Amino acid sequence: MIKKFNLNYCFSLILFFLSVFISSVYGAEKYAGEFLNIGVGARALGMGGSFVAIADDATTAYWNPAGLGAIKNTEIAFMHAGMFGLDKYDFVNFVQPVGKSSALGLSWIRLGIDDIPITELSKPGDMSASNRPVISGYMHDTENAFILSYGKKIKSPIQIDGFDINIGGNSKFIYNSVSGIQRNAIGFGGDLGLLCKKNILTDKDKGNFISFGVTAQDFFKTRIIWNTTSSPSHTDVIQPNIKIGIAYSQFIERISSRMTFTMDANTRYGLEMNYGMEYNLGNLLSLRTGLQNSNFTAGAGLNVVFARGDSELSFLIDYAFLSHELGNTHRISAMTKF
């Protein structure tokens, strides 16, 4: 016999999820593996990085792997960005449905700083007006993450007010290298995700929904071990992070458009709040805005769909503007679905 619980049960699942992992937050190092917190996909970033409860395209492999359980098409996403004029940030991923209610994803994230000067004095001795530092070479600092993701819609023995429940996880391999001084590091980590989504369907509504999501990033304290000369080798520990999100989407029938509102809480460095909004017109043009920990974000997207028999081939181009105290940045990403 299937039991029926109210909406509070979905919240209790999220709270249980948090209680299992929150204890591992303490004692980890701050800012280790920071390149993994930059975010991927201009769509999500234009919405203030508030995407844990949306999680409905290929970038969900990063934001909340549980969302992969709702992916129905093969999807490929790319993003390239220059940040503050110093480094280059790249993301590419591939998502493939497996069966009717699950999908696999493979992602690569890279942050690279090239041509960092190595200096030394022009001749032995102390630095002086006649013995100035000169460039003797250059080094390159690169940080890479390779992520294998899986998400699945599950059949719960408990009916939760019509909510669909998805779970998912990431397995991460990290490889960092600093050329010129011959230093590199490797690390392994994992994420877990949960997504509860309820479609609100009436005669007048078309796919309105409310959803709740939670992601536990690096829940076992991801360790990055360097090949330094010290004994034991230096180890960076990535601090666990809990992200909680809520989203509501409303279809506006008169003008065939949709409004979506999102809110996320991020706990890695204390409580940080992200907010986002997306307006989609005719599934063709999207406008977005948000706040990412009080920094303004905005963006736009274009979705071009081609009919192909019973399926569709679509191309999406998204742009995001992100304000920051170190300088404003721009992100462009592309995605194809087929």
Residue pairs with C-beta under 8 A, 6 or more apart in sequence:
2 157
2 158
2 159
3 157
3 158
3 159
4 158
4 159
4 161
5 158
5 159
5 160
5 161
6 161
7 160
7 161
7 163
9 158
9 160
9 161
10 160
10 161
10 163
10 196
10 212
11 212
13 160
13 165
13 194
13 196
14 194
14 196
14 212
14 214
14 244
17 192
17 194
17 214
17 216
18 214
18 216
18 242
18 244
20 216
21 192
21 216
21 219
21 240
21 242
22 240
22 242
24 219
24 220
24 221
24 240
25 239
25 240
25 241
25 242
25 267
28 221
28 237
28 238
28 239
28 240
29 236
29 237
29 238
29 239
30 239
30 269
32 224
32 236
32 237
32 238
32 239
33 143
33 174
33 187
33 218
33 222
33 224
33 236
33 238
35 89
35 109
35 111
35 143
35 145
36 109
36 145
36 217
36 238
37 241
37 268
38 83
38 89
38 111
39 45
39 49
39 62
40 59
40 62
40 63
40 77
40 79
40 91
40 93
40 107
40 109
40 333
41 51
41 57
41 59
41 62
41 63
41 77
41 79
41 91
41 318
41 333
41 335
42 79
42 299
42 301
42 318
42 319
42 320
42 331
42 332
42 333
43 51
43 57
43 59
43 278
43 286
43 288
43 299
43 301
43 316
43 318
43 320
43 333
44 50
44 51
44 54
44 59
44 63
44 276
45 292
45 297
45 299
45 320
45 322
45 331
46 276
46 278
46 288
46 289
46 290
46 297
46 298
46 299
46 300
46 301
46 318
46 319
46 320
46 321
46 331
47 54
47 262
47 276
47 277
47 278
47 288
47 289
47 290
47 297
47 299
48 262
48 264
48 274
48 275
48 276
48 289
48 290
48 291
48 292
48 297
49 264
49 274
49 276
49 290
49 292
49 297
50 245
50 262
50 263
50 264
50 274
50 275
50 276
50 290
50 292
51 59
51 60
51 63
51 64
51 245
51 262
51 264
51 276
52 63
52 64
52 213
52 214
52 215
52 243
52 244
52 245
52 264
53 64
53 195
53 211
53 212
53 213
53 245
53 246
53 247
53 262
53 264
54 60
54 63
54 67
54 211
54 213
54 245
54 247
54 260
54 262
55 63
55 64
55 66
55 67
55 70
55 193
55 195
55 213
56 67
56 70
56 71
57 71
57 75
57 77
57 335
58 71
58 75
58 76
58 77
58 93
58 94
58 95
58 105
58 335
59 77
59 93
59 335
60 66
60 67
60 68
60 71
60 105
60 151
61 68
61 93
61 95
61 105
61 107
61 147
61 149
61 170
62 91
62 93
62 107
62 109
62 147
63 215
64 168
64 193
64 194
64 195
64 213
64 214
64 215
64 243
64 245
65 105
65 149
65 150
65 151
65 168
65 169
65 170
65 191
65 192
65 193
65 215
66 151
66 166
66 167
66 168
66 193
66 194
66 195
66 213
66 215
67 151
67 166
67 168
67 193
67 195
67 213
68 95
68 102
68 103
68 104
68 105
68 149
68 150
68 151
68 152
68 166
68 168
69 101
69 102
69 103
69 151
69 152
69 153
69 154
69 166
69 167
69 168
69 195
70 151
70 153
70 164
70 166
70 195
70 197
71 95
71 97
71 103
71 151
72 97
73 97
73 311
73 312
73 337
73 338
74 94
74 95
74 96
74 97
74 337
74 338
75 94
75 95
75 335
75 336
75 337
76 92
76 93
76 94
76 95
76 335
76 336
77 91
77 92
77 93
77 95
77 333
77 334
77 335
78 91
78 92
78 333
78 334
78 335
79 89
79 90
79 91
79 92
79 331
79 332
79 333
79 334
80 88
80 89
80 90
80 91
80 332
81 88
81 89
81 90
81 329
81 330
81 331
81 332
82 88
82 89
82 329
83 89
83 329
84 326
84 327
84 329
85 327
86 113
87 111
87 112
87 113
88 110
88 111
88 112
88 113
88 114
89 109
89 110
89 111
90 108
90 109
90 110
90 111
90 112
91 107
91 108
91 109
91 110
91 333
92 107
92 108
93 105
93 106
93 107
93 108
93 147
94 105
94 106
94 107
95 103
95 104
95 105
95 149
96 103
96 104
96 105
97 103
98 104
101 152
101 153
102 150
102 151
102 152
102 153
103 150
103 151
104 148
104 149
104 150
105 147
105 148
105 149
105 150
105 151
106 146
106 147
106 148
106 149
107 145
107 146
107 147
107 149
108 144
108 145
108 146
108 147
109 144
109 145
109 147
110 142
110 143
110 144
110 145
111 142
111 143
112 140
112 141
112 142
112 143
113 140
113 141
113 142
114 138
114 140
115 138
115 140
116 138
116 139
116 140
116 141
116 180
117 135
117 137
117 138
118 135
118 136
118 137
118 138
118 139
118 180
118 181
119 133
119 134
119 135
119 136
120 133
120 134
120 136
121 127
121 131
121 132
121 133
121 134
122 131
122 132
122 133
122 134
123 131
125 131
127 133
137 180
138 180
139 178
139 179
139 180
139 181
140 177
140 178
140 179
140 180
141 176
141 177
141 178
142 176
142 177
143 174
143 176
144 174
144 175
144 176
145 172
145 173
145 174
146 172
146 173
146 174
146 175
147 170
147 171
147 172
147 173
148 170
148 171
148 172
149 168
149 169
149 170
149 171
150 168
150 169
151 166
151 167
151 168
151 169
151 193
152 166
152 167
152 168
153 164
153 165
153 166
154 165
154 166
154 167
156 165
160 196
161 198
162 198
162 199
163 196
163 197
163 198
164 196
164 197
164 198
164 199
165 194
165 195
165 196
166 193
166 194
166 195
166 196
166 197
167 192
167 193
167 194
167 195
168 192
168 193
168 195
169 190
169 191
169 192
169 193
170 190
170 191
170 192
170 193
171 188
171 190
172 187
172 188
172 189
172 190
172 191
172 222
173 186
173 187
173 188
174 185
174 186
174 187
174 188
174 189
174 222
174 224
175 184
175 185
175 186
175 187
176 184
176 185
176 186
176 187
176 224
176 226
177 183
177 184
177 185
178 184
183 226
183 227
183 228
184 226
184 227
185 224
185 225
185 226
185 227
185 236
186 224
186 225
187 222
187 223
187 224
187 225
187 236
187 238
188 222
188 223
189 218
189 220
189 222
189 223
189 238
190 218
190 219
190 220
190 222
191 215
191 216
191 217
191 218
191 219
192 215
192 216
192 219
193 213
193 214
193 215
193 216
194 213
194 214
194 215
195 211
195 212
195 213
196 211
196 212
196 213
197 209
197 210
197 211
197 212
198 209
198 210
198 211
199 207
199 208
199 209
200 208
200 209
200 210
201 207
201 208
204 253
205 250
205 251
205 253
206 251
206 253
207 249
207 251
208 249
208 250
208 251
209 247
209 248
209 249
210 246
210 247
210 248
210 249
211 246
211 247
211 248
212 244
212 245
212 246
213 243
213 244
213 245
213 246
213 247
214 242
214 243
214 244
214 245
215 241
215 242
215 243
216 240
216 241
216 242
217 240
217 241
217 242
217 243
217 268
218 238
218 239
218 240
218 241
219 240
220 240
221 237
221 238
221 239
221 240
222 237
222 238
223 235
223 236
223 237
223 238
224 235
224 236
224 237
224 238
225 233
225 234
225 235
226 233
226 234
226 235
226 236
227 233
228 234
239 268
240 268
241 266
241 267
241 268
242 266
242 267
243 264
243 265
243 266
243 267
244 264
244 265
245 262
245 263
245 264
245 265
246 262
246 263
247 260
247 261
247 262
247 263
248 260
248 261
249 258
249 259
249 260
249 261
250 258
250 259
250 260
251 257
251 258
252 258
252 259
255 281
256 281
256 282
257 279
257 280
257 281
257 282
258 278
258 279
258 280
259 277
259 278
259 279
259 280
260 276
260 277
260 278
260 279
260 280
261 276
261 277
262 274
262 275
262 276
262 277
262 278
262 290
263 273
263 274
263 275
263 276
264 273
264 274
264 275
264 276
265 271
265 272
265 273
265 274
266 272
266 273
266 274
266 293
272 293
273 291
273 293
274 290
274 291
274 292
274 293
275 290
275 291
276 288
276 289
276 290
276 291
276 297
277 288
277 289
277 290
278 286
278 287
278 288
279 286
279 287
279 288
280 286
281 287
283 303
283 305
284 302
284 303
284 304
285 300
285 301
285 302
285 303
286 300
286 301
286 302
286 303
286 318
287 299
287 300
288 297
288 298
288 299
288 300
288 301
288 320
289 296
289 297
289 298
289 299
290 296
290 297
290 298
291 297
292 322
295 322
295 323
295 324
295 325
296 323
297 320
297 321
297 322
297 323
298 320
298 321
299 318
299 319
299 320
299 321
299 331
300 318
300 319
301 316
301 317
301 318
301 319
302 316
302 317
302 318
303 314
303 315
303 316
304 314
304 315
304 316
305 312
305 313
305 314
306 312
306 313
306 314
308 338
311 338
312 337
312 338
313 336
313 337
313 338
314 336
314 337
314 338
315 334
315 335
315 336
316 334
316 335
316 336
316 337
317 332
317 333
317 334
318 332
318 333
318 334
318 335
319 330
319 331
319 332
320 330
320 331
320 332
320 333
321 328
321 329
321 330
322 328
322 329
322 330
322 331
